[in-house]
Amino acid sequence: MIRKRIKHIPKNVSNEKIRDYMLSNNFVYEATLDPVFKAIMGSCPNYLADLISNITGIDKELIKNTFREKNVEYKIANALERKKTSDVIFQIKGYIINLECNNGYWDRIIERNDAYFGKIKGELLSKGEQYSKNIKVIQINFDIFDNYKKYIGNENISTFKFKNEENIIETETSTKIHIDMMESINKYYKEEPLTKLDKELVILVLDDYLEIKKLSEGDDELMEVADKLYELTSDIDNIGLYDPEKRRKEEEALKIEYHSNIAKEQGIEKGAEERERDIAKSLLKDGISIPKVSMYTGLSEKQIAMLM
């Protein structure tokens, strides 16, 4: 469980007052917010190089010296998520790396990220087979959930490759990595010793600037992130990034739209009420409340309760 102080963000006041409230209470934006995550990864080169090196084993200097941010944001072709784009994509010598920050687990989140992965691989192939063979694609998933706990290897890292039933790797040019951030977060709150990678992960979820400064003390890479978080929070143009209610509604809408379309695709021959029951079951599985499920499906709360 991530412990956070409750923010009482003032409403119906100027952006200056919201910013002043946050800074005077030592609040900064969490780095897991999509625009903040992108800003950190794109403008903290020393932190990024050390983080990626600790995760992948790629030489830190190679990352720093050959880093090039990709201008293309890969959009999923599926109309279900036409507004979703990949989080961060960059290229270094011999690699294209895609970073995804997954704030919670829900049905099909892995398939969504696979769509980004496939887009990148497809673009490489379009440039020629020889070119694609010389470039390795790595997708790193920063998971704020522990669904892959049983697969954890070194540190908090689970590495996945494409294999057949005989455990033979199909290709060495494609790798997916899942980082169990909850492992590091729990160690932090239990006050257990932290590795450098633990600290680099924990700093992404903290929103208390005093905690962040204490965690970063004496570490240049972490201080780079701390300074950037303070800068982003201080910028009046960024006010409004922290809107948990809007964020929750967007995530709910995404799940609802996804399950609604999947049910329709898989149940063309079914009656309308049966399709709505399928949707309701999926939404309940993803943690949507009964009243919300009722509102979106048209089923009564009693009908939905009987599905549980």
Secondary structure, 3 states (H helix, E strand, C coil): CCCCCCCCCCCCCCHHHHHHHHHHCCECCCCCCHHHHHHHHHHCHHHHHHHHHHHHCCCHHHHHHHCEECCCCCECCCHHHCCCECCEEEEECCEEEEEEEECCCCCCHHHHHHHHHHHHHHHHHHCCHHHHHCCEEEEEEEECCCCCHHHCCCCCEEEECCECCCCCECCCCEEEEEEEHHHHHHHHHCCCCCCHHHHHHHCCCCCEHHHHHHHHCCCHHHHHHHHHHHHHHHCHHHCCCCCHHHHHHHHHHHHHHHHHHHHHHHCCCCCHHHHHHHHHHHHHHCCCCHHHHHHHHCCCHHHHHCCC
